[in-house]
Amino acid sequence: MVGTKGVKNKSAGDTMSLQEGIEALRIDMPVAAQERAQPTAKLDDEIKPIMQVEDVSFYYDAKQALKSIHLDIAAKRATALIGPSGCGKTTLIRCLNRMNDLVLNTRITGSIKLDGKDIYDPSTDVIQLRRRVGMIFQKWNPFPKSIYENVIYGLRIVGIHDRRILDEVVEKSLRRAALWDEVKDSLYKSAADLSGGQQQRICIARALAVEPEVLLMDEPCSALDPISTAKIEELIHELKDTFTIVIVTHNMQQAARVSDYTAFFYLGELVEFGETAKLFTTPEKRQTEDYITGRFG
């Protein structure tokens, strides 16, 4: 894992603001020299990675969107991807379950492993991969169906029609998405009648119904009000005990609240990776410091 430099003149009991902590760690060296090396984002030995991104580059036609990314995703933890718009966060998260396969004129090099197997190997069953690695999009997208049919959509695709099983999955998934008590009496009403925050949680329930191992979230709260955002964040805390979470967010406070690890991207490169608390209080790289303190982005 990328190391961190401590503040030598502060005792463990002292407190300081985020800005003060970062200012105390400024290093008098050229920014270019400080930012040159690409980090290899490895976890500590005792933390098991469920996914490993190894030397991944991605191209839209001739434009390179990701540049030699190395990143381990810890199992049953939340990893936040942060950085300014256009830095490659969404491109990377869409590589993790091969959603970018649906985009014309794209190309990927390197490897992404799920439980040690390269998901871009020709033998990979992409439908099965997307069951194992689910995705929640920035804008909620419930199907024009009832709440019940939205949740069980993935099960019907794989041929499960036993009503008892479907009923159990609907209740379990909606409870996991912290939505059961709000909709249990209106399961056969249109999902489109729900509020935006409820619709996003329906999409989460739909993803959870097929029991994924990894849940990708691409700015899931960006279009939500503060109350709905708080519910999604609370849900992430509960879900990461069972599922691996990877979340893209522009909200620094949200990344700090919900994630165990954070990766900062800039211009298609992984600039810094580490435990969230360390990265936000003692970042190693000047670019990281400037971004999380609002100097750019």
N, C-alpha and C positions, 0 to 999 in steps of 0.2 A: 504494500500500500504506500501511496505517497506519504512521506513523512511530514511532520509539522514542527515548526520552531516555536519554543515557548518564550514567554515574556519573563526575563530573568529577575526583574526588579519588582515583581508583584507576588505577594504571598497568596496561598490558596484561598484565604478568606477575603481577599480584596475583590471588589467588583468594579467593572468598568463597562462603558457603553461599547457597542459593536464598533463604532467609529474610533473610539479611543484605543481599543485593543488592536485594531488594524494599523492605526497610525504608529503605535509603539513598535510595530514589526517591520516598518519600512526599511528596505535595504538599499544602500547607496551604490547602485550598480546600474549599468545601462539596461533599459527595458528590453531591448532586442536580445541581449545576452541572457536575461532572466527568462524570457519566454520561448527561447529557441527549441528546447528539447520537447519532444512529444512524450507525455507520461504513459507508462504502462499501468493501468488501473487494476492492480491485483488486490485481492482481499487477504486479510490475515489468515494464517494457516488453519486456525480453528473454525473459520467461517466457510461454509460450503457454498460454492457457486452453482446455481442451477443452469445459468447460461453464461457462455464465454464468447465475447466478440474479439476476434483475433485478426489484426491487420486488415480491417475492413475499409475499403474505399468504395464510394458510390458515385455514379455519374448519371446526369440527365443530359442525354446527347453528349456534347463535348464538355459540358460544365461539370466540374467535380464538386459534389456537395459534401462528401465525407472524405477525410484524408487519413488513412492508416490508423483507424481507431482500434485501440485495445481496451477492453472493459469487461470486468467480471460483474455479473449480477448475482447478488447474494440470495439464497433461498430463504423464503419466508421472512423477508425484510422489504422495506420500501426504499427504492432508489429514485431520487429526483434528478431529472435532466433539466438544467437551466442554461440560459444564455439568450442573447438578443435574437430578434426575428431573423430568420434566414441563416442561422448558425449550424443547422443540421440536426436539431433535436428530433423533429417530427420525422425526418428522413430515416434516422436511426431506429426510432421506435417502430416504424413501418417495415423496417428490415427484419425485425425480431419475429414476425409471423408471416413474412413474405407478402405483405399487402402491396409492396412496391412492384410485385410481379404484374399487377394490373395496370401499371403505368407504361405506356409505350416508350420505346427508345431509351431504356435505362439499362445500366450495367453495374454489377457488383463484383468486387474481387475480395479475397480473404475468406474467412470462414466464421460462421456463427454456430455454436454448438449448444444443444439442449440435452442435458444429461450425457454429455460427451459425444453426441452424434451430430454431425454437420447437417443443419436443416436445409442447406442448399445442395446436398447430395442428390443425384438424379433419382435415387430410390425413395426419397421422402414423399410420403402421402401428405400433400399440402392441406387437404381438408382436415385430416387428423391433426396436423400441426396447429391449425387455427382453432381446433377444439381445445388443444392443450395450452395454447397461448392466445387468450381472448383479448378483445380490444374494445375500449370505450372511447368514443370520438368526442371532439370538442363541442359539436352541436348534437344534442340528443336526437336520435333517429328511430323512435318506435315505429313499428310497422302499422299500417292502417287496419289493425285488428283489435280484438279485445285485449284487456290486460292479461287474461289467462293465456290466450293464444300467443301473445308476444313472448311470455316467459318460456313456454314449452316449444317454441319454434324449432330450436336446434334438436330437440328430442324427436320431433316428428320427422325431421329430415333423415335421421338415422334409423327410422322405422319403429320407434317406440310409440305404441298406441294404447297400452294398458291404462285404463282410466285411473285405477288406484295408484299406479306409479306416477302418472302425470299429476294427479292431485297432490301427492306427497311432495313432488319436486317443486310445484308452484308455491306451496306454503313455505317450504324450506328456503327457497331462493328469495322469496319476498321478505321473509324474516331476516335473512342474511343482509339484504339490501335495506333493512330498517324501514320497510314499507308495508308490511303485512297489516298492521293495525289500521293504517290509513285507507287501505283498499279492499280489505277482506269481504266487505259487503257489496262490492261493485266490480267483481272480477270479470263480469261479462259485458261491462261497459267499455267503450272505446278508450284506448290508451291516450288518444289525442285530446281527450277531455281533461286530462290531468295538468297540473302546473308544470312549468319547466323543470323545477327541481325534482318533482315526482317522476316526470318522464325520463330524466337522466338516471334515476334510481331504478326505473323499469328496465332500462338498457343494461344496467349493472346486474340486475336479477336475471335477465336473459342470458348474459354471459356466464354467470355463476351456475346456471341450470345444467350446463354440460360439464361441470366440475373441471375447470381449467387448472393448470398448475401455476400459470403466470397470467397476470391481468395487466394489460397495457392501458394507460390512461393518458390520452392526448388533450391536455388542458381541459379536464372535465368540468371545471368550475368557472371558466372564463366568461360564460354567458349567464351565470346564475347570480341571484341576489345574495346578500351576506348570510341570511338565515339558511338558505339552501346550501350555500358553500360550507357552512359550519357542519351541516348534517353529512355532507359528502366526506369532509375531513374526518369526522368522528367515525364514519363507516370505514375509511381507509385504515385507521388505527385498529379497528376490530378485525378487518379482513386479513391483515398481514400476519396474523397468528396462524392462518391456514393457507394463505396464498402468497405468492411472490408478486409484489407490486412494482411497476415501473411507471412513473408519472412525469409527464412533461408539464412544466409550469413556468409562467413569467412572473409569478408572485413569489418574491423572496421570502416573505413571512410564511406563506403556505409551505414552501419547500422546507423551511426550518421547523415548522410544526409537525409535518406528517412523515418526513423521511428519515431513514437511518443513515443512508449514504447519499452523497450529492456529486454529480459530475457536471462541470462547467465547460460549455462548448463555445467556441468563437471562430467564425469563418471556416466552419467545417472541421475544425481540429478540437480534440479533447485537450483542454488547457490544464485542468486540475481535477482530481478525484480524491475523495476521502470521506471519513465519517462526517456527517452533516455538522455536528457541533463544532468540530475542529475546523472544517473548511470555512464556516461562517465567522469564527472568532479569530483564527490564526491562519489565514490563507497564505500559501507559499508564493503565489504568483501575483505580480502587480496587476495583471489584467483581471484576475479573479477579484481582488480587492476593489478595483475601480468599479466593476460591475455590481457587486453586492452592496456597495455603498452609494450607488446611484450616479456615479460620475459619467457613465455612458450606458447605452442600451435602451 
